[in-house]
Structure formats: structure tokens, C-alpha cells
Amino acid sequence: MSSASTAMLALVLVFGAFLSAQCHPLEVGFYRGKCRSADVEAVVSGVIKEWYKKDPTITAALLRMQFHDCFVNSGGEGGKYIVETGRRDGRVSLAKNVDLPSPSISVSNSIKAFSNKGLNLTDMVYLLVKRRGVLQIDQDLALDPLSINTVAAIANGLDFSTRFGQAMIKLGGVQVLTGKQGEIRRSCRATNKRS
């Protein structure tokens, strides 16, 4: 397989390699044996590691992509966590279907938005704060009586990598498409041609 093909395959499958599920049959190793003899997940992991050497910000971009995909349509800081794969891409992407919280969302509305996706207060704090404190919601979370203890735990460095990984795995299970509900794209740039 050429490096261009490998890179394209990695981009096509990176959604699946980083997303997991709650209710549908996603599994670690879903792509094993699906692309000739290649271990697709190892290929994706290798490509991401190479990109990380060139540009460490790739991890933030991939985390943002997962967050966006899980909240929209279900398409080095956090440590390692095992991710189930097999998630399908949607066939339609429309702006009217976007359900992302506003950057100026209040803590109570943020709790509701995350709760509607099956995520709790702790998940929300670990996913949003990430020890950066750059958004208004970060400051609000640090001062709100509902979240102040969780933010303090992050500030004290208590189990951040573990809890962040758990929250990311849970986030990966939001609005999962499997089986006939979506598709595994042959090219990340377009939906597959229907036969």
C-alpha cells in the first residue's frame, strides 16, 4: 500500500478509530481483517504518531473532531485509553442538525446539554476544562457550586488522565451509527456511491 493510500485510509478510518459506543456492537479490533492483511487500527495509530511528531497539535484537533462528531450527528494530554471501533459515518451532514453548545453557554445549560447526550457533570468538567481555563465556561465551572469540587480535583492533578480518558470513551458512545444506519467511507471527502 502506498504512503498516500495509507494516509487516505488513516483519514477515512480515524473517525472510527477514535470513537466508541454505548448501545451498539462496537468493539476493539473491529477493522481487523477488513483491509486485506493490514491491521487498520495499527496503521491509523502509526500515521497519527508520525503526524504527532511533526505537529503535536494534531491530538487537540482529533479530540475536537470527536467532540464535534459526537455532539453533532451520531462522525498527549489525556493519556491512553482503549477505543471501540466500528462506528459509521452519517450519509447526510446539515448545519440545521448541529447541536453544539454555544461558547457562552451557562453552567446549568451546559449540564443540561451534556445530560441530554448521556454525560454527567464529571464527564462535562473533564471534557471542557482540560486544565486550560481559556473559555468563559472554564471560569464559570471553577466558580459554580455544582462543579467547583471537580475543577479543584483537576487543578490538584488527581487522576486527570484516567478520568479524561473515561469521559472521552463515554463521549464516543454518543449518537453512534452502526450497521445499516451509516457507512464506512471509502473516501473521507464524500459519501459512498449508492448501488
N, C-alpha and C positions, 0 to 999 in steps of 0.2 A: 504494500500500500504506500503510495507516495506521501510525502510530508504534507502536501496541500490537501490530499484526500483525508489524511489523518486529522489535520486541523479542522476541516469541514465536519468530519464525523464528530469530533470533540465538541464543536459548537452546536451541532444538532442535538447531541445527547447530553450536553451539560445541564439542561433543564432537568432531565430525568435523573442524572447522577447526583443532583443536589436536593431533590425533593422527595418527601416521603408521604405516607398516608395514615389515616386513622381507621377507615371502614372498608377499604377495598384491598384487593390482593396485591399489594406492593411487596417487594421482597428485596433483600440484599442479594445481589448477583443476578437480577432479572435479565440483564443483557448477555450473560454468559452463554456462549454458543450461538448467538443470534447473528453474528457477523463473521462468517467463516470460522476460522480458529482463533480470531482475535478476542482477547479479554477486553471488551469495550470499556468497562469501568476502569481498568488499569490504564488503557490508552488515554481516556479523559483525564484521569488523575495525573498521568505523566505530562500531558500537554499543559494542564493548569500549573503544575510545578515549574515547568520551563518558563511559562509566561510570568509566574511569580518572581522568578529570578530576574527577569527583565523589568517588571513593573509590579512591585508589591501591592499597589492599589487595586489589583485585579480581584483580591479577596473581597474588598468592600463593594466592588461592582457586582460580583456574583451574589453576595448577600443581599444587596439591594434588588437584584433581579429576582431572587427567590421571594423576598418580601412582596415585591410588586406582583409577581405571578400568583402568589397565594391569595393576596387581598383582592386582585382584580378578577381573575377568572379561574378559577379551578373547576401558567405556564411558566492570618496568623494570630487574630485576637481571640477567637472563640475556641481554640483548641480543636481536637479531633473528635468526631462523633460519627457513628455508623449511620448511613443513609440508605433507606429502602428505595428501590427504583422501580420503574415500570409506569410512571405517570405519563399520561398522554398530553399532547398539546391540543388546545382548542382549535376548532376549524374556523372560528369567527372571532375577530377582535374589534370591538366597537368602543369608542370613547364613552358612549352613554352607559356602558356596563361597568365602568370604573367605579370602584367602591373604596377608594383610598381615603384615609383620614386627612383632613386639612393640616397644614403645618402649624396653624394657630389653634388647633383643637384643645379644648379644656381637658383636664384630667378626668372628670366624670364622663364626658362624651368619649374620650379615648378608651376608658374602661368598658363602656357600652359597645364601642366598635370592635374591640378585641374579644369581648364576651360573645358577641354575635358570630364570631369566627371560631368559637370553642377554645379561646385562650383566656387564661386568668390574669389577675393583677400582676403576679410574679412574672409570668411569661412576658407580659407587656413591658414591665420595667426593664427586664434584662434585654429585651429586643430593642427598646428605644434608647435607653441611656448609654449603654456600651462604654461607660467611663469617659465620655467626651464632654457632655454638658454644653453643647453648642446651640441647641434649639430651645425655644421658649418652653416646650413641653418638658425638657430636661429639668429646667429650673422649677417649673410647676410641680413636677413629680418629687423633687427634692424637698419641697415645702408642704405638700399636701399630706394631711394626717393619714390617709389611706395607704400612701406609698412611701412615706419617709423612712420606715424601718428597712424596706427592701433596698432603697437607694443607699442608706447607710451601710448595709451589708456589702454592696458593690464597692462603695468608697473604701471600705476596710479590706477589700480583696478576698472576701470569703467565697470560695467556690465559684468564682465568676465563670471560668471556662466550662465547668460541669453544668452549671445552671443555664448558661447561654446556649450550650450545645443541646440541652434538653428542650429549651424553648424553640430553637431552630428546627429540631426534629418535629416538634408539635406543630409549628408553623407550616412545615412541609406537608402536613396532613390536611390543610385547609382546602376545601373545594377541589378535591382530587378528581381527575378524569382518568378512568381506566377502561380497558376493554373496548367496546364499540362507542364509548362516549367521546373519544377523541382519536388522535392518531400519533404515531411516532413518525416525525417528519423525516423525509429523505434529504431535504434541504431546509435549513433553518430560515431561509429567506421567503419561503412560500408554503402554502398548504399543499398536500399531496394531490395529484390529479385523481379525480374520482373515476372509477371504472364501471 
